[in-house]
């Protein structure tokens, strides 16, 4: 790719690999063929004299142990280091590629239209919603090898029409989304990673094309009863892709009926487009896309679990101020600052389930609802920062230095401890949820004393009590005595 304008210079595909019940089996069974294919890519890099490259792999359907084994085998045989992509990173890349696709759709239009991005994949179907070119929300629907296997098992044991069974199966999966999604007037839908549709309607060098509702309906009728072998030949599909085609088409049709879009678009911009956009942003000073997608996703989660928005904003403000003033003390970077921001937004989601163990519940929610755009390691850091906001002592309660903490990956333990300590103090400064403290001034004295001056005329007895309880971790982690002093607003 030319990163200046994201034009493709050359695209090369590897051969297809054997199919198996799990992705890790596919990789392990075909390691020899995979490494031969990688050597072919390396030869092409040499021909172009390219030294700037990335080697990604999809970890959505592979456990950590298998991923480690596969990465080691590839490195030993080819010398290349795999960068595994989590499901949340893949969703983020899809969202970015959707934004790139929208720029072609909106070109020449006087008004921006709401757009849904329906993205198919090997493990998930994702539906994302955009307003005024900005990401608003996303929903996920599992439709991977396990679900395909379930569909096959059901349809082979019934005398009824298999298509009707698949419709019921997909309908049941989509059911919970229909209660969350309200169709937007005059909206468009962009369908991504639908190989059969792309191969049918996209002309050479096209990246986006519009089709009518009638064209989609006709395509659906022609394809839905098509034998798999004929489908593979008609639309140039690999066996694994052909296996997903029918369930995916039924899902697309159900989403179109649900959303009632005015316009339907097909795009072949993909995860790779999103990854390249991230690389391009690193290499140029141009504002290719906004960085607030991850934050928006976190805020949507906080809203869904009825987090006190004003309290969350205040905690975020205090936490970032303390972080910025103590950079030479904590020695953390901008990525850590972003993770602290996200933790401040979502640390209280567990309150929706159980107030007495809200931070442990927050960690459980975050474990099940990964923040898009973050790696597995980054998601774990945010989750653990939230868990360690618990200050209650007792059996089974999380404690920095305790059993759970000692079992964390050693590479993240210090980050978790430092960021947890900062966030604990920030939470204490709005313990009443009444935003009493208007401003803080952070002063680090020569005798290793940190003083936080709280500017307010209000009674902050509760904040002071909470601060004294929550400051203990900060003092242990940084070796600095910390105190809170109140200053009136007239000073």
C-alpha positions as CSV (number, residue, x, y, z in Angstrom):
1,X,0.0,0.0,0.0
2,X,1.0,3.6,-0.5
3,X,0.2,5.0,3.0
4,X,-0.1,8.6,1.6
5,X,-3.4,7.9,-0.2
6,X,-4.1,4.2,0.9
7,X,-3.9,3.0,-2.8
8,X,-3.1,-0.6,-3.4
9,X,0.1,-1.3,-5.2
10,X,-0.1,-5.0,-5.2
11,X,-2.3,-7.6,-3.4
12,X,-1.3,-11.2,-2.9
13,X,-3.4,-14.0,-1.5
14,X,-2.1,-17.2,0.1
15,X,-3.5,-20.6,-0.8
16,X,-6.5,-21.9,1.2
17,X,-5.8,-24.1,4.1
18,X,-7.4,-27.3,5.4
19,X,-10.6,-26.9,7.5
20,X,-11.0,-28.1,11.0
21,X,-13.2,-27.8,14.1
22,X,-11.0,-25.0,15.5
23,X,-8.8,-22.3,14.1
24,X,-5.8,-23.5,16.1
25,X,-6.2,-26.9,14.5
26,X,-6.2,-25.3,11.0
27,X,-3.0,-23.5,11.8
28,X,-1.3,-26.4,13.5
29,X,-2.3,-28.9,10.7
30,X,-1.1,-26.6,7.9
31,X,1.9,-25.0,9.5
32,X,4.2,-26.2,6.7
33,X,1.9,-24.7,4.0
34,X,1.5,-21.5,6.0
35,X,5.3,-21.0,6.3
36,X,5.8,-21.6,2.6
37,X,3.1,-18.9,1.9
38,X,4.9,-16.5,4.3
39,X,8.2,-17.1,2.5
40,X,6.4,-16.1,-0.7
41,X,5.3,-12.8,0.9
42,X,8.8,-12.2,2.2
43,X,10.2,-12.6,-1.4
44,X,7.7,-10.0,-2.6
45,X,8.8,-7.6,0.2
46,X,12.4,-8.2,-1.0
47,X,11.5,-7.4,-4.6
48,X,9.9,-4.1,-3.6
49,X,12.8,-3.4,-1.1
50,X,10.2,-2.9,1.6
51,X,11.5,-2.8,5.2
52,X,8.4,-1.2,6.8
53,X,5.8,-4.0,7.2
54,X,3.5,-5.5,9.8
55,X,2.5,-9.2,10.2
56,X,-0.9,-9.6,11.7
57,X,-2.9,-12.7,12.6
58,X,-6.5,-13.0,13.8
59,X,-6.8,-14.5,17.3
60,X,-10.6,-14.4,17.6
61,X,-11.0,-18.2,17.6
62,X,-7.6,-19.1,19.1
63,X,-6.8,-19.5,22.8
64,X,-3.7,-17.8,24.3
65,X,-1.7,-21.1,24.6
66,X,-2.3,-22.1,21.0
67,X,-1.5,-18.5,19.8
68,X,1.8,-18.7,21.7
69,X,2.7,-22.0,20.1
70,X,1.7,-20.9,16.6
71,X,3.6,-17.6,16.9
72,X,6.7,-19.5,18.1
73,X,6.6,-22.0,15.2
74,X,6.2,-19.2,12.7
75,X,9.1,-17.2,14.2
76,X,11.4,-20.2,14.2
77,X,10.6,-21.2,10.6
78,X,10.3,-17.7,9.0
79,X,11.9,-15.2,11.4
80,X,8.7,-13.1,11.5
81,X,7.0,-12.1,14.7
82,X,3.2,-12.3,14.7
83,X,1.1,-9.5,16.1
84,X,-2.1,-11.1,17.2
85,X,-5.3,-9.1,16.8
86,X,-8.1,-9.4,19.4
87,X,-11.7,-9.4,18.5
88,X,-12.1,-5.8,19.8
89,X,-9.2,-4.6,17.6
90,X,-10.7,-6.3,14.6
91,X,-14.1,-4.5,15.2
92,X,-12.2,-1.2,15.6
93,X,-10.4,-1.8,12.3
94,X,-13.8,-2.6,10.6
95,X,-15.2,0.7,12.0
96,X,-12.3,2.7,10.6
97,X,-12.6,1.0,7.2
98,X,-16.4,1.8,7.3
99,X,-15.5,5.5,7.8
100,X,-13.3,5.4,4.7
101,X,-16.1,3.8,2.7
102,X,-18.6,6.5,3.9
103,X,-16.4,9.2,2.4
104,X,-17.1,7.8,-1.0
105,X,-20.9,7.5,-0.3
106,X,-21.3,11.0,1.1
107,X,-19.2,12.7,-1.7
108,X,-21.3,15.2,-3.5
109,X,-24.2,15.1,-1.1
110,X,-25.3,18.2,0.7
111,X,-26.4,16.5,3.9
112,X,-24.8,13.6,5.8
113,X,-27.0,10.6,6.2
114,X,-27.1,8.2,9.1
115,X,-25.2,5.0,8.1
116,X,-25.2,1.4,9.5
117,X,-22.1,-0.7,8.8
118,X,-23.0,-4.4,8.8
119,X,-19.7,-6.3,8.9
120,X,-19.5,-10.0,8.5
121,X,-16.6,-12.0,9.8
122,X,-15.2,-15.4,10.7
123,X,-16.4,-15.2,14.3
124,X,-18.9,-12.3,14.5
125,X,-21.4,-10.2,12.7
126,X,-21.0,-6.5,13.8
127,X,-23.5,-3.7,13.3
128,X,-22.1,-0.2,13.9
129,X,-24.1,3.0,13.7
130,X,-22.7,6.4,12.5
131,X,-24.2,9.9,12.7
132,X,-22.6,13.0,11.0
133,X,-19.6,10.8,10.1
134,X,-19.0,10.0,13.8
135,X,-19.2,6.6,15.4
136,X,-22.2,6.3,17.7
137,X,-22.6,2.7,18.7
138,X,-21.9,-1.0,17.8
139,X,-23.5,-4.4,18.5
140,X,-22.2,-7.9,18.0
141,X,-23.8,-11.2,17.0
142,X,-21.9,-14.5,17.3
143,X,-21.8,-16.4,14.0
144,X,-18.6,-18.3,13.9
145,X,-17.6,-22.0,13.2
146,X,-19.4,-23.2,16.4
147,X,-22.7,-21.6,15.3
148,X,-22.3,-22.8,11.7
149,X,-21.7,-26.3,13.1
150,X,-24.8,-26.0,15.2
151,X,-26.8,-24.9,12.1
152,X,-25.5,-27.9,10.1
153,X,-26.4,-30.4,12.9
154,X,-29.9,-29.0,13.2
155,X,-30.6,-28.9,9.4
156,X,-29.3,-32.4,8.8
157,X,-31.7,-33.9,11.3
158,X,-34.9,-32.3,10.2
159,X,-37.3,-33.2,7.3
160,X,-38.3,-29.5,7.1
161,X,-36.9,-26.9,4.8
162,X,-33.3,-26.2,6.1
163,X,-33.7,-22.5,5.0
164,X,-36.6,-22.1,7.4
165,X,-34.6,-23.6,10.2
166,X,-31.6,-21.3,9.6
167,X,-34.0,-18.3,9.5
168,X,-35.4,-19.3,12.9
169,X,-31.9,-19.8,14.3
170,X,-30.6,-16.4,13.0
171,X,-33.8,-14.7,14.0
172,X,-33.4,-15.9,17.6
173,X,-29.8,-14.6,17.7
174,X,-30.8,-11.2,16.3
175,X,-33.8,-11.0,18.6
176,X,-32.1,-9.2,21.5
177,X,-30.7,-6.6,19.1
178,X,-34.1,-5.7,17.7
179,X,-35.0,-4.5,21.2
180,X,-32.0,-2.2,21.4
181,X,-31.9,-0.8,17.9
182,X,-34.2,2.0,16.7
183,X,-34.1,2.5,12.9
184,X,-33.1,5.9,11.8
185,X,-35.0,7.7,9.1
186,X,-33.3,8.2,5.7
187,X,-30.5,5.9,6.7
188,X,-28.2,3.8,4.5
189,X,-26.6,0.4,5.2
190,X,-23.1,-0.5,4.2
191,X,-22.4,-4.3,3.9
192,X,-18.8,-5.3,4.4
193,X,-17.0,-8.7,4.1
194,X,-19.9,-10.2,2.1
195,X,-17.7,-11.9,-0.5
196,X,-20.6,-13.3,-2.6
197,X,-22.2,-9.8,-2.9
198,X,-18.8,-8.1,-3.5
199,X,-17.8,-10.6,-6.2
200,X,-21.2,-10.2,-7.9
201,X,-21.6,-6.4,-7.9
202,X,-18.2,-4.8,-7.4
203,X,-16.4,-4.1,-10.6
204,X,-12.6,-4.1,-10.9
205,X,-11.0,-1.2,-9.0
206,X,-14.3,-0.4,-7.3
207,X,-14.3,-0.2,-3.5
208,X,-17.9,0.8,-2.9
209,X,-21.1,0.3,-5.0
210,X,-24.8,0.9,-4.5
211,X,-27.4,-1.7,-5.2
212,X,-31.2,-1.4,-5.1
213,X,-33.5,-3.4,-2.7
214,X,-34.8,-5.2,-5.7
215,X,-31.3,-6.3,-6.8
216,X,-30.6,-7.6,-3.3
217,X,-33.9,-9.5,-3.1
218,X,-33.2,-11.1,-6.5
219,X,-29.7,-12.0,-5.4
220,X,-31.1,-13.5,-2.3
221,X,-33.7,-15.6,-4.1
222,X,-31.1,-16.8,-6.6
223,X,-28.5,-17.8,-4.0
224,X,-30.6,-19.1,-1.1
225,X,-31.3,-22.5,-2.7
226,X,-28.1,-22.7,-4.6
227,X,-26.0,-25.9,-4.0
228,X,-22.7,-25.1,-2.2
229,X,-20.5,-26.4,-5.1
230,X,-22.3,-24.1,-7.6
231,X,-22.2,-21.2,-5.2
232,X,-18.4,-21.6,-4.9
233,X,-18.0,-21.6,-8.7
234,X,-20.6,-18.8,-9.3
235,X,-19.1,-16.3,-6.8
236,X,-15.4,-17.5,-6.7
237,X,-15.6,-18.5,-3.0
238,X,-13.3,-20.6,-0.8
239,X,-15.0,-23.6,0.9
240,X,-14.9,-21.9,4.4
241,X,-16.4,-18.7,3.0
242,X,-19.1,-20.6,1.1
243,X,-20.1,-22.3,4.4
244,X,-20.9,-18.9,5.9
245,X,-22.6,-17.5,2.8
246,X,-26.2,-18.7,3.4
247,X,-26.4,-17.8,7.2
248,X,-24.8,-14.5,6.4
249,X,-27.3,-13.7,3.6
250,X,-30.2,-14.6,5.9
251,X,-28.7,-12.3,8.6
252,X,-28.3,-9.4,6.1
253,X,-31.9,-9.8,4.9
254,X,-33.2,-9.7,8.5
255,X,-31.1,-6.6,9.3
256,X,-32.4,-4.8,6.1
257,X,-35.9,-5.6,7.2
258,X,-35.2,-4.3,10.7
259,X,-33.4,-1.1,9.7
260,X,-35.5,-0.3,6.5
261,X,-32.6,1.7,4.9
262,X,-33.2,4.0,2.0
263,X,-29.9,2.9,0.4
264,X,-27.8,-0.3,0.3
265,X,-24.1,-0.3,-0.4
266,X,-21.5,-3.0,-0.8
267,X,-17.9,-2.4,0.1
268,X,-14.7,-4.5,-0.1
269,X,-12.9,-2.2,2.3
270,X,-12.0,-4.5,5.2
271,X,-10.1,-5.0,8.4
272,X,-6.9,-4.5,6.4
273,X,-8.1,-1.0,5.3
274,X,-8.6,-0.1,9.0
275,X,-5.2,-1.4,10.0
276,X,-3.6,0.6,7.2
277,X,-5.4,3.7,8.3
278,X,-3.9,3.3,11.7
279,X,-0.4,2.9,10.2
280,X,-1.0,5.9,7.9
281,X,-1.9,8.1,10.9
282,X,1.4,7.2,12.6
283,X,3.3,8.1,9.5
284,X,1.6,11.4,8.6
285,X,0.4,14.5,10.4
286,X,-2.9,14.4,8.6
287,X,-6.1,13.9,10.7
288,X,-7.3,10.7,8.9
289,X,-10.0,9.8,11.5
290,X,-11.0,10.8,15.0
291,X,-9.6,9.0,18.0
292,X,-12.8,9.2,20.1
293,X,-14.2,5.9,18.8
294,X,-12.9,3.9,21.8
295,X,-14.0,6.6,24.3
296,X,-17.5,6.7,22.7
297,X,-17.8,3.0,23.0
298,X,-16.8,3.2,26.7
299,X,-19.3,6.0,27.4
300,X,-22.1,4.0,25.6
301,X,-21.3,1.1,28.0
302,X,-21.4,3.4,31.0
303,X,-24.8,4.8,29.9
304,X,-26.2,1.3,29.3
305,X,-25.3,0.4,32.9
306,X,-26.7,3.7,34.3
307,X,-23.4,5.1,35.5
308,X,-23.6,8.6,37.1
309,X,-22.3,10.6,34.1
310,X,-21.4,13.8,36.1
311,X,-19.5,11.7,38.6
312,X,-17.6,9.8,35.9
313,X,-16.6,13.1,34.2
314,X,-15.3,14.5,37.5
315,X,-13.4,11.3,38.3
316,X,-11.8,11.4,34.8
317,X,-10.9,15.1,35.2
318,X,-9.2,14.6,38.5
319,X,-7.4,11.3,37.5
320,X,-5.9,12.9,34.4
321,X,-4.8,16.0,36.2
322,X,-3.0,13.9,38.8
323,X,-1.5,11.7,36.1
324,X,-0.2,14.8,34.1
325,X,1.3,16.5,37.2
326,X,3.2,13.3,38.3
327,X,4.6,12.1,35.0
328,X,8.2,12.1,36.4
329,X,7.0,10.1,39.3
330,X,4.9,7.3,37.7
331,X,7.0,7.2,34.4
332,X,3.9,6.0,32.4
333,X,3.2,6.9,28.8
334,X,0.3,8.3,26.7
335,X,-1.2,4.8,26.2
336,X,-1.4,4.4,29.9
337,X,-3.1,7.8,30.2
338,X,-5.7,6.6,27.6
339,X,-6.3,3.4,29.7
340,X,-6.8,5.5,32.8
341,X,-9.3,7.6,31.0
342,X,-11.3,4.5,29.9
343,X,-11.2,3.0,33.4
344,X,-12.5,6.3,34.9
345,X,-15.5,6.1,32.5
346,X,-16.4,2.5,33.1
347,X,-15.2,1.7,36.7
348,X,-18.7,2.0,38.1
349,X,-20.7,-0.2,35.7
350,X,-20.8,-3.0,38.2
351,X,-23.0,-0.8,40.5
352,X,-25.9,-1.8,38.1
353,X,-25.6,-5.4,39.3
354,X,-24.5,-5.2,42.9
355,X,-23.5,-2.2,44.9
356,X,-21.6,-4.1,47.7
357,X,-19.2,-5.7,45.2
358,X,-19.6,-3.1,42.4
359,X,-15.9,-3.0,41.3
360,X,-15.6,-6.8,41.1
361,X,-18.8,-6.8,39.1
362,X,-17.3,-4.0,36.9
363,X,-14.4,-6.3,36.1
364,X,-16.7,-9.2,35.2
365,X,-18.7,-6.9,32.9
366,X,-15.5,-5.7,31.2
367,X,-14.3,-9.3,30.9
368,X,-17.5,-10.1,28.9
369,X,-17.7,-6.8,27.0
370,X,-14.2,-5.9,25.7
371,X,-13.6,-2.3,24.7
372,X,-13.1,-2.1,21.0
373,X,-9.8,-0.9,19.7
374,X,-7.8,-2.3,22.6
375,X,-5.6,-5.4,22.6
376,X,-6.3,-8.3,25.0
377,X,-3.5,-6.9,27.3
378,X,-4.9,-3.4,27.3
379,X,-8.5,-4.6,28.0
380,X,-7.1,-6.7,30.9
381,X,-5.3,-3.6,32.3
382,X,-8.6,-1.5,32.2
383,X,-10.5,-4.4,33.8
384,X,-8.0,-4.9,36.6
385,X,-7.8,-1.1,37.3
386,X,-11.5,-1.2,37.9
387,X,-11.3,-4.4,40.1
388,X,-8.7,-2.8,42.4
389,X,-10.9,0.2,43.2
390,X,-12.3,-2.0,45.9
391,X,-11.1,-0.8,49.3
392,X,-13.1,-3.2,51.5
393,X,-11.0,-5.7,53.3
394,X,-12.0,-9.3,53.9
395,X,-11.8,-12.8,52.5
396,X,-12.0,-12.9,48.8
397,X,-11.7,-9.2,48.3
398,X,-9.2,-8.1,45.6
399,X,-6.0,-6.6,47.0
400,X,-2.9,-5.3,45.3
401,X,-0.3,-7.9,46.3
402,X,-2.9,-10.5,47.0
403,X,-3.5,-13.9,45.4
404,X,-5.4,-12.6,42.3
405,X,-2.9,-9.8,41.7
406,X,0.1,-12.2,41.9
407,X,-1.5,-14.3,39.2
408,X,-1.7,-11.4,36.8
409,X,0.8,-11.3,33.9
410,X,4.0,-9.8,35.4
411,X,4.2,-7.4,32.5
412,X,1.0,-5.6,33.6
413,X,1.2,-5.8,37.4
414,X,3.0,-2.5,37.9
415,X,0.8,-0.6,35.4
416,X,-2.3,-1.9,37.1
417,X,-1.0,-0.9,40.6
418,X,0.1,2.6,39.5
419,X,-3.1,3.4,37.6
420,X,-5.3,1.9,40.2
421,X,-3.7,4.1,42.9
422,X,-4.2,7.3,40.9
423,X,-7.9,6.4,40.1
424,X,-8.6,5.6,43.8
425,X,-7.7,9.1,44.8
426,X,-9.7,10.6,41.9
427,X,-12.8,8.7,43.0
428,X,-12.4,9.9,46.6
429,X,-12.4,13.5,45.4
430,X,-16.1,13.1,44.4
431,X,-17.1,10.6,47.0
432,X,-20.5,12.4,47.5
433,X,-21.2,12.4,43.7
434,X,-22.1,16.1,44.1
435,X,-19.1,17.6,42.4
436,X,-18.2,19.8,45.4
437,X,-14.5,20.3,44.5
438,X,-14.3,22.8,41.6
439,X,-10.5,22.6,41.1
440,X,-7.5,20.7,42.4
441,X,-3.8,21.9,42.6
442,X,-1.3,19.1,42.9
443,X,2.0,20.0,44.7
444,X,4.9,17.6,45.3
445,X,7.2,18.9,48.0
446,X,10.9,18.2,48.4
447,X,10.4,16.0,51.4
448,X,8.5,13.5,49.2
449,X,5.1,14.8,50.3
450,X,2.2,15.2,47.9
451,X,-0.4,17.7,48.7
452,X,-3.7,17.9,46.8
453,X,-5.3,21.3,47.3
454,X,-9.1,21.1,46.9
455,X,-10.6,24.5,46.0
456,X,-14.2,24.6,47.3
457,X,-16.4,26.3,49.9
458,X,-18.5,23.2,50.4
459,X,-18.4,20.7,53.2
460,X,-16.0,17.9,52.0
461,X,-16.0,15.8,55.1
462,X,-17.1,12.7,53.1
463,X,-14.4,13.3,50.5
464,X,-11.7,13.7,53.1
465,X,-12.8,10.5,54.9
466,X,-12.8,8.6,51.5
467,X,-9.4,10.2,50.5
468,X,-7.7,9.0,53.7
469,X,-9.0,5.4,53.1
470,X,-8.1,5.4,49.4
471,X,-4.7,7.1,49.7
472,X,-3.0,4.1,51.3
473,X,-2.4,2.3,48.0
474,X,-0.9,5.4,46.4
475,X,1.5,5.8,49.3
476,X,2.5,2.1,49.1
477,X,3.0,2.1,45.3
478,X,4.8,5.4,44.9
479,X,6.4,5.7,48.4
480,X,5.0,9.2,48.7
481,X,2.9,10.6,51.6
482,X,-0.2,12.2,50.3
483,X,-2.6,14.6,52.0
484,X,-5.7,16.6,51.1
485,X,-6.1,20.3,52.0
486,X,-9.2,22.4,51.5
487,X,-8.9,26.0,50.2
488,X,-11.9,28.3,49.8
489,X,-12.8,29.6,46.4
490,X,-12.0,33.2,47.5
491,X,-8.3,32.5,48.1
